[in-house]
Amino acid sequence: QAFGDAERGRRLFTKNGCASCHTTAASGIDRQSIPSAPAFGEAVGLPLRHHWDLTSTTVRDSVSDRTERVNGKLKTVKSDRGEAVEFDGNAFVEVTHFHRPDTMTIAVWVNTTEGGSIITWGRPRGGQRGSRELRMNIGQDGKNSVCYGEYNSDGGWKPVVVKPQTNLVDGKWHHIAVVRKGTSIQHYIDGKPEGRPGEAQAGAGDYTDRLLIGALGLSGNPSNRFRGQMQQLSLWETALTAAQIASLAGGQSAPELAAPPEQELKPIDTAAGCLATSVKRPLPDYQLTDEQRSALQAFLNLAGPGNEYHEAPLHTRRLRLRQYRCTACHELDADNIQQAVRIDDNGRIIRNERPPRLTGVGEKLTTEWLNEVLVNRKRNHPWMNLRMPHFGAGVSDLPELMTRGAGLSPAAKEESPDRSLASAGLEMVGEQRGKASCIACHNYRGINRRKDGVVPAPDLAQAGRTVRREFFQRWMQDPQRIAPGTSMPQMFQNLSAEERQLKIDQLWSAIVHEDKLPLPKGLLDRKTEGTRIVVGENPVIFRMATKTPAGQIDRAINVGIPGGLNYTFDAVSCQLKYVWKGDFIDAGPAWNGRGGNPVNAGGDSLLTIKDGHSVRAGESLDSRSVRFLGYRLVNGLPVFRFRADGALVELQVLIQQKEVVQTFLVTGAEHDLVYRGDEDNPFEGQGTREGNSLRVPKAPRISLEIKLPVKSK
């Protein structure tokens, strides 16, 4: 409840325009007519995108904390600027997947007598359409010059070369910078502008294939390799001013320049000023009610030291999102605002396909799901034509950054909702006569019940793992407030606040506990796109050709047991084949299209039997000596019946956490009963052991219990 008060306070903070007087992380107030007010957040520094200090042979980007790949052997030397990295004309540094900012600054210290490529991008395609190149060289003509140039197959090669009066290949340290602002290129030598602005390529800078430091990588064997010393190479996603470049040339490091100015944040007295019970002039009096005042105070108290909100890494998160150009596709706050619909030439309203909004994503999605999406390529918008690029481990820190940036702890675990509310929630998910149904728009466990023309929505069965409870609560109260233009209707709006909250709690419980519930009503009345069969309180038997780690079983009988234990029985060889823990069968392959395709038995493998572990009333293990007769149910579980060499066999399988127990009841055997095992799965049983076999003397009625240990999970 306390969080709810603080959330209401946040909305009041925005609605009442508190940031018009108080500074926040995104604003700086300089209005003499406004009374002085305490700051709520720190100022944001400059967007330093990459910084390699090049003082060690281990080349590390201090912004992303990533160690780069070094080809060849670099050397660390001592100089009048301290330690620096020396390139021998052979070694170079490689960074993969990089996107050149449209507005940027490159700055570096160099000491050379020969020159070479300082930093280059390339998408080489032999001059064909789509080939691109960008390079920053020093002494490329063997003389005293600096060149920044870009090439693409549409606009050709556009170099901007300056030949300064200062000799740059004299074996002394020089500071070089290039500022790209739009298509304008300006060089700086030792902190001062050099030459007239030149013109670069227009359009986007998609140089993503290869970034090299100290070489030109337009082929498998990079050329124009740098010979000399290099230090403090930085790349900024902004056009630094002449004064800022002069500061770098004067010895200030890039991280120091990028850091936000220090600002003393004094503790806020949330019972004073505008929030006092009696507001004094000239402060504005908002006529707050006691409830509103309490909510605002609860919200502002979250900003105190030691709180997750106070420690939120907003600046680091913003830099990482800029580094990967997330707003080139996604909407984030005021960046890349996208319209939900457009009107075509015939006046028709067309819904635009938009990637998910990043605004508030840290408070919306769980850290685990963010990691699944960004690192493991998981998706829950399969209907979209847009495809997100895969950045892999390079963005492994983003999930926690997004969570912490929302003032939340990645380690915090949400409390499980009351299971007793789930049944009522499941009714809302399924079809209800005369009422809205969640499955009318949402997929559920992979099943698509959506009618033509209905806007697609994410799989509702996944929401309990992907969405945070607090966000779900706010979303269900008023979706339009959070995402204007969304097709999600405002449910339960005609109910009282207490009734509406109960409905939301019931729905949330059904979503979180969906793996323990049956399918909602109406889900399987027509053809589906596939579904996982869920085992509820009773065992489930599913007969279908099944692929298992033991091979494909054409006449498989799959048995799901409450508690997540399952097994597959082969009705041809009359033997247990596979035991697993986890979800039961995904019947999609059997039910999709024309149906009839084998299903898959997955989960955590506990026992796999490729051969053996069956009984015969004699010496033969030929499968033609057995004939399956069916099964009968005891407490919902099958007791398999088959003949082996003329004897009647009944088999009951009991799956436990540490072992599988097979109980064979054999009548009418004319020979000794033989249980034949294999090399991979040890077993225990009463009888005469003969290697991997167990022999029991013939008798009119034989009961044999075999125990097989399972793999621990």
N, C-alpha and C positions, 0 to 999 in steps of 0.2 A: 504494500500500500504506500510505503514511503517513496518508492520509485515512481509510483503513479502520481503522487503529489509533485515530485520534482519534474516529471514530464509535463504536467500541466503548467508548472512554473516556466518551463522552457518556452511553451507556446505563448504564454503571457508576455515573456521577455521580448519575443519577436513582435507580437501584436501591438504592444504598447511603445515600440520604437526605442527601447532602452539603449540600443547601440548608437543612437543619435548623439548621446552624450558620453557614454562609456566606451573606451577603446576595447576592441576584441582582437583576436588573432588576424582578422581580415580587414581591419579598419584602423585608420589613424586620424584622429580628430584634431583639427587646428582652427577652432572658431573662438575668437575672443569674447563673443557675445554669449557663449554658453558657459554656465557655471562649471568650475573644475569638478571632475568626477573620477573616482578611482578606476584603474584599468582592470578589466576582467581577463585579459590574456596578453601574451607577448607578441611583439612584432615579428614578421616573417622575413627571413634573409633572402639573399639572391639565389636564383636557381642554378647552383653548381650541379652539373649532370654527371661528370666524371672527373676524377683527379688521381693522377698517378704521380707520386712524388719522385720516383726514379732515383732513390738513394740506396737501393738494395737490388741484388740480382733476383730477388723474389718480387715480381712486379704486382702490386696490389692496388686495386681501385678503392680509395678510401671512402667513396660515396656508397657504393654497393657492397663493399667489404668482400670483393671477389678477387681471387688470385688468377692472373692471366697466364696464358700459355706462352712460354718462351721457346722459340726455335733457335737452336744454336747455343752459344755460350756468351752470356754477358759478363762484364767485369765491373766491379765497384772500385772507384778511384777517389782519392782525396784531392780536393781542389780549393781554390780560394773562396768558393761558395759552399764548402763542406763536401760531404760525400755525394757522388754522382754516379750514374751508370754510363759505362763506355760501350759503344757499339763498334765492333771491329770490321764492319763492312760485310759481315756474313749473317750475324744474328739479327733477329727481329722478334717483335711481340705480336701475338695474334689474338683478336677478340672477335667472337662470332655473333651474329645477329645484332645489327646495330642500325638505327634509323637516324639519318642526319636531320637535325632540327632545321626548320626553315629560317629561323632567326637564331644566330649562335655567335659565340666567340671562342676561338682557339688561342691559347697562350702557352708559351714554353720558353725555357732557358736552354740555349745551345752553345756549344764550344767546339768548333770544327775548323779544319783547314781544307776539307774536301767537299763536305755537304752530303746531300742525298735526300731521300724522302723522309719527312718528319712524321706525317700521319696521312694515311690514304684509305679511301673506301673503294669498293669496286664490285660491279656486277658484270663480269666480262662475258661477252657473247660474240666476239670477233667482229665487232662493228655492226652486227645485226640489230634490228629494231628491239629495243629493250635493254641494250647494253649501256652501262653507265660507269662513270669514273669520277672520282674526286681526289685531288691530291694537294698537299702543301709541301713544297720542296724548298730547300735552300741550296744555292749554288748548282742548280740543275744543268746549267750550261758550262759548268766548270769555272764560272766566274763569280763575281760578287752580285748575287741577285736572290730575290725571294719570289716564289710563284705560288699563287693559289689559283687552281683551275678546276673546272667541272666540264664533264663531257656526257652527253647522251645522244642516242642515235637520231633524235628529232632535231636537236639544236646545234649539234656539232661540238667542237672543242672551244671553250671560252676561258682562256687563261688571263689572269690579272698579274702582271709581272712588274716588280719595282726593282730598280738598281740604285740603292741608297749610296749617299756619299760615304757613310760609315762602312768600312770593310768588315763584312760578316764572316769571312773565311780566314781570319787572321789568328786563329788559335786562342781567342779570348772569349769570355762569356758575353753573350748578347741576349736581350729579351726580345722575342718576336711575338706579335699577336696579329690575328686576322679577325675582323668583325664582319659578319654577313648580316645585313639588315634588308630583308626583301631580296632584291636582285643586286643591291649595292654592296661592293666589297671595299673595305678600307684596311690597309696595312699599318702596323705600328712597329717601329724599331726603337728599342731602348726607351719605351714609354712615350714616344712622340709619333704623331701621324706622319706617314711617309707616302708621298705621291698622291695623285688624285684618285678619288673613288673610281673603281672599275665596275663592270657589269658581269653578273653571273647568270646561270641558267634560271629561267622562270619555271614555276611549277613545283610540285612536291619533290622532296629529296629522298627517294626510296633507294638508298644505297645499303641494302640489308645483308648482302652476301658475305662480305669480308671487310674487317677493319684491321689495318696493320699499323704498328708503330715501328718506324725505322726501315720501311721497305714499301715497294709498289707491287701490289698483289693482283695483277691482271692476268696472271697465268699460274700454273701449278708451281713454277719456280720464280718467286718474287724477284724483281729487279730493282735497280736504283737504290741499293741498300745504303743506309746512312753510316758514315764513319765519323766518329767523334763522340763527344759527351752530351748528355741530355739530362734535364732535371725539371721538375715541377711542370709537367704537362697537364693542362686543365681544359675542359670543354664545358661551356656554359650554354644553357638554353635561353639566352638573352643577349642583346647587344650591349656589352659593357660600355660605359662612357669613357671619354679620354682620361678623366680624372681617376676612374677605377683602374684602367690599364696602367696609368702612371704609378698607382699604388703597388700594383704587382711588380712593375719594373723597379720600384724602389725597395723591394725586398719583402713586401707583405705576402704571405702565403695565400693560396686560393681558399682553403677552409676558413682562414681568418677573415678574408674579405666577404665570403658568403654568409658567415654567421650573422644572425640578427643582432642589432644593437642591444646592449644590456639595458634592462629596464627593471627598476625596482618595483616589485609587486607587493604592496602592503596588504596585510590582512583586511578583509572587507567586513565591516560591522553591518550585518544584514538586518539589524534592528534600527538602523539610523537612516538618515537621508530620506529618499523617496519612500522607503519602507517603514518609516517611523509611524507610530500610531497617531502622532500629531506632527504633520509636516510643516516645517518653517520656511518662510520665504527667504530667497527667491526660488526655492526648489519647487517643481511642479507637484501638485497634489492630484493623484489619479483617482481619488475616492475609492480606494481598494477596499473590498470586503475582507473580513478576517480570514476567510478561506483562501482568497486570492493572495493576500499578503503571506500567509503561511506557505503556500505553494511556491511563490517566488523565492522565499527564504530557503526552502528545501533545495530548490534548484541551484541557487548561488552557493550554498554550502558544499555542493559537490565539487566546486572548483578549488577547494582547500588542499594544501600540501598533504601528501600521503594517500590521496584519493586517485582512483584510476582515471577520472576525468582530468585531474590536475596534471597527471603524468602522461597524458595522451600524446604520442609522437606525431603531431599534425604536420610538422615541417618535413620530417623524414618520409612520411606517407605521401605527401604532395610531390616530393622529388621523385620517388619511385614511380608514381603514376605518370609523371611527366616523362621519365626516362623511357618508359615503354609506350608512350604516346597513346595512353588508354582513351583519351578524349578525342582521338581521331575518329573513333567509332561510337564510344559511349558518351552519354550525357552525364556530367558531373557538376553539380551546383550551377554556376552560370556559364559553364563551358559547353559548347556544342548542343545548345538547346534544340530539341527536335520536335516537330509537330506530329501529333498522333494521326492526323488525317490530312488529305489534300483534295482539292477539287480538280477533276480533269477537264479537258476541253469541252466535254459534253455536259458539264455541270454535275457530274456524279461525284459523290463523296467516296474517296478511296482511302482505305486504312493503310498507313505506311508501316513497313516492317522496320522495327527499331530494336537494336540490341538492348539488353537490360540496362537500366539506369544505375550508375554507380553512386548517386547521391544517397547517403545513408545506408550503404550496403553493409557496413560493419555492424550496425545495430539491427539489420534485417536478417542476415544469414549467419549460420554458425561457423566457427572457425574451421571445423572439420570439413564442412561442405565447400567452403572457399578453397581449402587445400585440394579437395577432390577435383574442383573445376580448374584451378590454375595450374596444378602440378600433375594431376592424374587424368586430365582430359574428360572428366565426367560432364554430362550435359543433361538438362531436363527441359530443353526447348527443342525437341527433335524436328518440329515442323518448320523451323526457320531455315531460310535459304542461306543466311549469313553464317559464316564459319569463323570461329575465333582462332587466331594463330596459337601455336603451342610454344611457350617459352621455357618449359621444363623447370629444372632446378634453379634456373636464374631468378625465378620469382617466388622461391620457396619461403621468403620472409614476408611476402605481401599478405597472406592470410592473417597472420598475427598483427601486422601493422594496421590492417583495416579494422580488426577487432579493437585493438588498443586505441586506435584513432577515434573510435566511437566512445571511448571512455569505459570500455568493458575489459574484463580480464579473460584471456584465452583459456586459463585454467579453471574458470568457474563452471560448475555443472548445474544445469537447470533441474529443478525438482520435478519428478515424474507426476503427472496429473492423476487425479482420483480415477481408478479403473472402473468404479461403479457407474461413472457418468458416460462411459464409452458406448453402451448399447443405444442410448437415446441419440448420441451423436451419429452413430452409424445409420440410423433411420434417416437423418437429414442428408447423408451422403447419397443414399440410394433413392430410387424412385418413390414418390409420394403422390397420391392422387390429389390434384388441385394445388400442389405446393411446388416450390422451387426445389430442384435436385442438383446436387453438386456434380454428379456424373453427367449431367446434360452438357457441361462444358469441359470439365476436367477428365483427363485420363485417370484410371485407377488400377494400379498394379499392371500397367502396360495395356489395359483394355481401353479401346477408344469407342465410347458410346456417343460421341459428339455428332450432331446432325450437320448436314451440309449448310454452309453459311455461318455457322457459329464460330466465334473467334476462339482459337485454340488456347488452352490453359495448361499449366504444368501438372504433372502427375500428382494428384492429391495424396496418394499413399506415401510419397517421399517427403512431404512437407514437415513431418515430425522430426526428420533428421536434417533438413536443410534450413528451416526458418526458426528464428528465435520466438519464444513464447510472447515476450512483450510486444514485438512487432506484430505478431498474429492478432493479439488483442486489439491493438490500435487499428490495424488493417480492417478487421471485421466491423469495427465501430463506424468507420467512414472511409472507404477505399478512395473516393474522389479527392479527399483532402491530401492524401499521401501521393497519389498518382493521378492527377487530373487527366480526364479522357479515357481512363481505364474502362473496360467493358464489365468489370466486376461490379455487380449490383450491391447496394447497401441492404444487407439482410437485417431482419428483425427490427426495422425502424419503427414499427407501430407498437412495439412492446415497451413496457416500462423499463427503466434502467436495470432493475434487479432481474427481471425476466430475460432481458437481452444479454446480460452478463452470464446468466446460467446457460443459455443456449450456446454462447461462445465457448464456455468451459466444456460443455458436453462435446462440441465438435472437435475441440483441441484434444480431448481425451481419446476420442475415436481415431484421430489421425496418429497420435503418438503410439497408441496400442494396436495399430492396424494389423501387425503381424500375429496378434493373438486372437483376432476376430474373424468371423466368416466373411464372405463377400457380401457387399450391400445388395439390397433388393433391386432386381431389374438389371443387374450387371451382365448376366450371362443369358439373357432371353433371346439374343440374336447373335449372329456371327461376331467374333471378336478379333482383335489383332494379337491375341495371345494373352495368357495370364499364368501367374504362378498359383498353383492350387495350395490353399492354406489349410493346415491341420488345426482344427479347433480343439474342442474338448473330447472328441471321439476320433478313433483311428480312421484313416482314409486309405482306400485301395484304388489304384489307378493302373489299368492294364493297357500297355502300349509299347511298341518297339522302343527300346531305350538304349542310349549310348552311355556307357559307364567306363571307368578306368580299366575294368576287366574285359572290355570289348563291347560290341553291340549285341544286345540281347533281343532277339526278334520277338520272342513270346515272353516278354517280361511282365512280372506282377510286382508293382511298386507299392510298398506299404509305408504310410506315414503315421508315426506314433506321436501322440501329444507329448510335448517337451522337446521337440526338435530332433528326434532320432528316427532314422529311416533306413529301409533296406530294399534290395531288388532280388527277386527270386526268378530263376530260369525254369519255365514250365517245360522245356524240351529236355534238358539234362537233369531236371528235378533236383536242383541244388541252389543253395544260397550263393550269390555272386558278389554283392557289394553292400556295404553298410556305410552310412555317412551321417554327419551331424550338421544341422542347419536347415535352410529352406527346403521345402519339398519340391515337387516337380513343376517346372515351367512348361505348361501345356501348349504354349504358343505354336510350336512347329506342328503339333497334331491338329490344331484348330484353325490355323491361318489358311487363307486361300482355299484350295481343294482339300486340305488336311491330309492326314495319314503319314506325315513325316516323323521320323524318330524324335523322341524328346531326350532331354539331357538330365542325368542325375549328377548333381554337383555337390556343393558344400564341402565340409572338411572330411576327408576320407578317414574312416576308422578301420575298415577291413576290406581288402580286395582279394577275391579268389578267382584266379584264372583257370585253375584246373584242380580236380580232386575235391576232397571234403564232402564226399557223398557216400551213401551206403549201397551195397549190393548183397544179395543173398547168395553169394558164390564168389568166384574169382574174377568174373568179367567186369570190366569198367566200360564196356561198349554202351553208348547212350541208347542204342536200339533195344537194350534189355530192360529199359524202363518205359513206363507209359503213364502219363499224367492223367489223374482222374478228377481233379478239381480241388475244392477246399470247402471246409465248413468254418463258421465263425464261432469263436468262444470269446465273450466279452469284447466283441468287435474286431478281434484279431484273427487272421486266417490260420487254420490247421490244414496244411497241404496233404493231399492224399495221392499216392501213386503206387504202381506195382513195380517191383524190382525182382527180376528172375522168378516171377510168379508169386512172390510174397507181397502182402499188403503192407504198405508203409504209411504212417502218419507222422508228419513233421511239424513241430511247433517251434517257432523262433522267438527267443526272448532277448531283446537288446538292452543291455545295461551300460552304465557309464564306463566300466573298465573291462567288460567281457561280453561276448555273445554266447548264449547258451542254446544249443540245438538239442531237442529231445525227440528221439526217434522211438516210435512204438511199432514193432514189427510182428506180424502174425502170419503163420503158414509158411515159414522159411524151410526149405528142404536142404539147405546147406548152412554152413557157418555164416554168420553175419560179419561182413568186412567193411570197416570204415577206412577209406583211403585218404590220407592228407596230402600235403605237398612240402616243398623245401622252404617256402616263404612264410608260412603261417603255422607256428607251433600250436599244439592242442593237448587237452587232457581228457581222459575218459577211462572207464573201468573195462579191462579186457587184457588180452595178451598182446604186447607191443611187438611189432615186427617192422622195424625201421619207421617209415612214415605211415604205417598202417596199424590198425587195431582190430584184433579178431575176437569175436564173441561166439561161443559154442551154440550150435543150433538148438532151438527150443520152440515149443508151440507159440510162446509169447515172449518177446524180448523187448526190454526197455533200456535204451542206451542214451546217456547224457554226455554231450561233447561240449567242452568249454574252450573258446578261442579268445585270447587277449586281444584288445583293440589298441590302436595307436592313441597315445595321450594327446589331448589338445588343450 
